[in-house]
Amino acid sequence: MNNFIADKKTRSPLTLVQTWFSRLTYQRKFLVITLIFALPLVAFFPLMAQQAAEIDRYGYKSYFGTDYLRLTQNLLNAVLNHQKVANQYFYNQVDESALEQANANVEIVFEEMLADRVNERDIALLLKADVQIIIDKWEPLKTDILQMNQAQRVAGYDAVISQILQLIEKTSQISYLVVNPDLNTKYLSDSILVVFPEDATALHSIFILAQQGIQDRKLSQAEKVQIVILLAQLEENLKTLNQNLEATQNINQTSAVQPLGTSYQSYQTQLTTCIESIRTQILETETITFSPQALETLFQETQRAQHEMYQAISQALEAGIQSRINNLSAEFYFAFGIAFLSITIAFIIGASVMNSISRPLTQLTDAAYRLSNGEMGVRVPIANQDEVGIMAKAFNQMAQELETNQVALESRAKALTISTEVSRRLSTILDQSQLVSEVVEQVQSAFNYYHAHIYLLDESTNDLVMAGGTGEVGQTMLARGHKISKGRGLVGRAAETNSVVLVSDTSLNPDWLPNPLLPDTKSEVAVPISIGNQILGVLDVQHNVTDGLKQEDADLLQSISNQVAIALRNARSYMEIQARAEREALIASIGQKVQSATTVESTLQVVLRELGRALGVQDARVVLKASQLREKNNL
């Protein structure tokens, strides 16, 4: 050990590396070479990381930010609508159910904003605390609104609306929409972040002032000035929106942007109608005659057009951001692919060469290991005729011999196991019918023979009568009382000669008797069931494979037949003993009852009754001669 350490210290680093490399397998050597060629990829990692950050920042975060801004806009509209309905309630224009519906609309938006998110990039996960702040301000307002005065209600709504506008601003920052680097979507995001929130609040403020003016039938000078400012803001935002859409359409000619012109025309028409109606019906009249219902209808139509315009721009913005994600991702994968392509090609070529050398050796090693673990069916494919191919051929021959020997051993072991199991089970059965059925089922299922049945010799007719068979065919033959004469066919010959008759191919044997119920029989063996020279029956086994029955099968079945013969003799002896015992018990019982009779007539009645029961007859009589009758009377 010390010499090895000393030698290691004296060798150069290059020698140590060469020694280490020489001990590696072919696959690991090739892997080391591949890693060396892959080192230049490290230089690309910072660039790829920067590109991935761009995709996340200006792609996915902006995409989810656009989706989340739709929720914030819906929340803003829901709260503004709630304030409008609350004013209508206090003006007795709607009932409390309308206020409850407005509450429900706000709660629905809150539930959507707090719902669980599947994608970890979704910025909604970062804004739940801000949403909770809005809810904390909203709950007291919703609960106590009926007890608040006008000033308290206005202050409460202003606090909630201000918090929502802050949420919109924060969303634009963390989603990077506020610093949109792409002109294709910059003007659309400006419209989403600035124009529409201002339009929603301005339109709502105009409605509240107009609602108050209709209620009082006039406006103060300050209220008129405020409405004029708000209308001017709406007109200015309308121009800004038009400019943003024109700029976007000039830059981006995709199908997602083109329909925005039609949506803008509808929104412009409705908003212009709303502005003109407010001016003529509210501002330019001394006494306001505009009805609350007409005002409600006007603003509902305007809000609907505004919502449709917002949705159209939001969807176009989302499509543009998705296109940006696709483009950035394509650039990312292209840059990585160029760097990786040369190494991949080299790796594939080298791997194919290395595998052509190492695969046969690996397969041979693996096959030898599996063979040592008992997988006798393993073989090595022979692809070439070189030294490795010759070695593989020799290995396959050795494996084939081992498998043949193992199959023979397993077959012998299985035969011994089945013979032992049959012997054990037969020793416990004393009923002849059950015994026969058990034997054929065991033999057929254990060796997967085509069919098996047992014939018992009827000594009065010298016929072999079928006593048991497997499957439906066996039941059919039993029901028909199938039998074969002694000396006829393979079964009859086995009984007559008291020896095994084995036919490996039934089509070539003239003594074979075909059975239409067993059309697939190709080989058959008939084994006598005998004790010495006394024939008790025949065990007949059939297979649907030519040469499927061999001498090994015949030897096994002969062993089983010998056990069956002993079991049959035991069963018959048991039946004879049992019958004799029952007969003696019956005689003893009748004798006891006769002894208890007091007259000849009662004695005869007892004898007739008991004999009738024992013999199963319904009518039994005793006939006495006249002389016997006189003797009876004299008695």
Rosetta blueprint (number, residue, H / E / L):
1 M L
2 N H
3 N H
4 F H
5 I H
6 A H
7 D H
8 K H
9 K H
10 T H
11 R L
12 S L
13 P H
14 L H
15 T H
16 L H
17 V H
18 Q H
19 T H
20 W H
21 F H
22 S H
23 R L
24 L L
25 T L
26 Y H
27 Q H
28 R H
29 K H
30 F H
31 L H
32 V H
33 I H
34 T H
35 L H
36 I H
37 F H
38 A H
39 L H
40 P H
41 L H
42 V H
43 A H
44 F H
45 F H
46 P H
47 L H
48 M H
49 A H
50 Q H
51 Q H
52 A H
53 A H
54 E H
55 I H
56 D H
57 R H
58 Y H
59 G H
60 Y H
61 K H
62 S H
63 Y H
64 F H
65 G H
66 T H
67 D H
68 Y H
69 L H
70 R H
71 L H
72 T H
73 Q H
74 N H
75 L H
76 L H
77 N H
78 A H
79 V H
80 L H
81 N H
82 H H
83 Q H
84 K H
85 V H
86 A H
87 N H
88 Q H
89 Y H
90 F H
91 Y L
92 N L
93 Q L
94 V L
95 D L
96 E H
97 S H
98 A H
99 L H
100 E H
101 Q H
102 A H
103 N H
104 A H
105 N H
106 V H
107 E H
108 I H
109 V H
110 F H
111 E H
112 E H
113 M H
114 L H
115 A L
116 D L
117 R L
118 V L
119 N L
120 E L
121 R L
122 D L
123 I H
124 A H
125 L H
126 L H
127 L L
128 K H
129 A H
130 D H
131 V H
132 Q H
133 I H
134 I H
135 I H
136 D H
137 K H
138 W H
139 E H
140 P H
141 L H
142 K H
143 T H
144 D H
145 I H
146 L H
147 Q H
148 M L
149 N L
150 Q H
151 A H
152 Q H
153 R H
154 V H
155 A H
156 G H
157 Y H
158 D H
159 A H
160 V H
161 I H
162 S H
163 Q H
164 I H
165 L H
166 Q H
167 L H
168 I H
169 E H
170 K H
171 T H
172 S H
173 Q H
174 I H
175 S L
176 Y L
177 L L
178 V L
179 V L
180 N L
181 P L
182 D L
183 L H
184 N H
185 T H
186 K H
187 Y H
188 L H
189 S H
190 D H
191 S H
192 I H
193 L H
194 V H
195 V H
196 F H
197 P H
198 E H
199 D H
200 A H
201 T H
202 A H
203 L H
204 H H
205 S H
206 I H
207 F H
208 I H
209 L H
210 A H
211 Q H
212 Q H
213 G H
214 I H
215 Q H
216 D H
217 R L
218 K L
219 L L
220 S L
221 Q H
222 A H
223 E H
224 K H
225 V H
226 Q H
227 I H
228 V H
229 I H
230 L H
231 L H
232 A H
233 Q H
234 L H
235 E H
236 E H
237 N H
238 L H
239 K H
240 T H
241 L H
242 N H
243 Q H
244 N H
245 L H
246 E H
247 A H
248 T H
249 Q H
250 N H
251 I H
252 N L
253 Q L
254 T L
255 S L
256 A L
257 V L
258 Q L
259 P L
260 L H
261 G H
262 T H
263 S H
264 Y H
265 Q H
266 S H
267 Y H
268 Q H
269 T H
270 Q H
271 L H
272 T H
273 T H
274 C H
275 I H
276 E H
277 S H
278 I H
279 R H
280 T H
281 Q H
282 I H
283 L H
284 E L
285 T L
286 E L
287 T L
288 I L
289 T L
290 F L
291 S L
292 P H
293 Q H
294 A H
295 L H
296 E H
297 T H
298 L H
299 F H
300 Q H
301 E H
302 T H
303 Q H
304 R H
305 A H
306 Q H
307 H H
308 E H
309 M H
310 Y H
311 Q H
312 A H
313 I H
314 S H
315 Q H
316 A H
317 L H
318 E H
319 A H
320 G H
321 I H
322 Q H
323 S H
324 R H
325 I H
326 N H
327 N H
328 L H
329 S H
330 A H
331 E H
332 F H
333 Y H
334 F H
335 A H
336 F H
337 G H
338 I H
339 A H
340 F H
341 L H
342 S H
343 I H
344 T H
345 I H
346 A H
347 F H
348 I H
349 I H
350 G H
351 A H
352 S H
353 V H
354 M H
355 N H
356 S H
357 I H
358 S H
359 R H
360 P H
361 L H
362 T H
363 Q H
364 L H
365 T H
366 D H
367 A H
368 A H
369 Y H
370 R H
371 L H
372 S H
373 N L
374 G L
375 E L
376 M L
377 G L
378 V L
379 R L
380 V L
381 P L
382 I L
383 A L
384 N L
385 Q L
386 D L
387 E H
388 V H
389 G H
390 I H
391 M H
392 A H
393 K H
394 A H
395 F H
396 N H
397 Q H
398 M H
399 A H
400 Q H
401 E H
402 L H
403 E H
404 T H
405 N H
406 Q H
407 V H
408 A H
409 L H
410 E H
411 S H
412 R H
413 A H
414 K H
415 A H
416 L H
417 T H
418 I H
419 S H
420 T H
421 E H
422 V H
423 S H
424 R H
425 R H
426 L H
427 S L
428 T L
429 I L
430 L L
431 D L
432 Q H
433 S H
434 Q H
435 L H
436 V H
437 S H
438 E H
439 V H
440 V H
441 E H
442 Q H
443 V H
444 Q H
445 S H
446 A H
447 F H
448 N L
449 Y L
450 Y L
451 H E
452 A E
453 H E
454 I E
455 Y E
456 L E
457 L E
458 D E
459 E L
460 S L
461 T L
462 N L
463 D E
464 L E
465 V E
466 M E
467 A E
468 G E
469 G E
470 T L
471 G H
472 E H
473 V H
474 G H
475 Q H
476 T H
477 M H
478 L H
479 A H
480 R L
481 G L
482 H L
483 K E
484 I E
485 S E
486 K L
487 G L
488 R L
489 G H
490 L H
491 V H
492 G H
493 R H
494 A H
495 A H
496 E H
497 T H
498 N L
499 S L
500 V L
501 V E
502 L E
503 V E
504 S L
505 D L
506 T H
507 S H
508 L H
509 N L
510 P L
511 D L
512 W L
513 L L
514 P L
515 N L
516 P L
517 L L
518 L L
519 P L
520 D L
521 T L
522 K L
523 S E
524 E E
525 V E
526 A E
527 V E
528 P E
529 I E
530 S E
531 I E
532 G L
533 N L
534 Q E
535 I E
536 L E
537 G E
538 V E
539 L E
540 D E
541 V E
542 Q E
543 H E
544 N L
545 V L
546 T L
547 D L
548 G L
549 L L
550 K L
551 Q H
552 E H
553 D H
554 A H
555 D H
556 L H
557 L H
558 Q H
559 S H
560 I H
561 S H
562 N H
563 Q H
564 V H
565 A H
566 I H
567 A H
568 L H
569 R H
570 N H
571 A H
572 R H
573 S H
574 Y H
575 M H
576 E H
577 I H
578 Q H
579 A H
580 R H
581 A H
582 E H
583 R H
584 E H
585 A H
586 L H
587 I H
588 A H
589 S H
590 I H
591 G H
592 Q H
593 K H
594 V H
595 Q H
596 S L
597 A L
598 T L
599 T L
600 V H
601 E H
602 S H
603 T H
604 L H
605 Q H
606 V H
607 V H
608 L H
609 R H
610 E H
611 L H
612 G H
613 R H
614 A H
615 L H
616 G L
617 V L
618 Q L
619 D L
620 A L
621 R L
622 V L
623 V L
624 L L
625 K L
626 A H
627 S H
628 Q H
629 L H
630 R H
631 E H
632 K H
633 N H
634 N H
635 L L
